[in-house]
Amino acid sequence: QVQLVESGGGLVQPGGSLRLSCAASGSIFRPHLMGWYRRAPGAQHKLVAQVTSGDIESYADSVEGRFIISRDNPKNTVYLRMHSLEPEDTAVYLCDFRFRAYNYWGQGAQVAVAS
């Protein structure tokens, strides 16, 4: 059974940086889309960033210019580099590997931005 394993979350001060990683534990086909969502306390999932199999990136307006998504296809891994973090970025971050007919979710990585 395929699982997505996330790492890299934690507590950081405002203005700091973190890098999240999400790797598939089993053998999978190349996902059409790899993405990161986040869920702030009391809120619904929101898309943060996505990257297609052709390396086309897209970002939510709130993170544009501060976050960078990238993928390593041979390793079935997606990364999210987060810079200039703000308290409003505090959330559980979940990765998503999307195929034509199904998708896999990661278990979530907590990111907390506070001084």
C-alpha positions, 0 to 999 in steps of 0.5 A: 500500500502506498503511503506519503510520508512527510517531514520537515515541519516544526516551529519557526520564528517569523521571517524564518524558513522551513523545507517540507518533503513528501515521499511515496513509500511504495512504487507508483506511477508518475503523478500528474500533479504533486501539490501541497495544501494546508489546513489552519485551525478551524479552517478548510483545506486550501491549496498552497502550491502545485507542480505538474509532471511538466514542472509547471508551478502554480501558487496561492496568492498568499504565498507567491514569491515566498514559497517554492515547490519542486519535485524529484520524479525518480525519488517520487518526492515533492518539496516545499521551500518556505521563506519569510514565514508569517504567523498566518502560515501556521497550519497543518501542511498536507501533500497530495499526489494526484493521478487521473482517477485517484490521489494520495494524501500525506498524513500532515506536517505541523508548521507553527510560526511564532516568536 
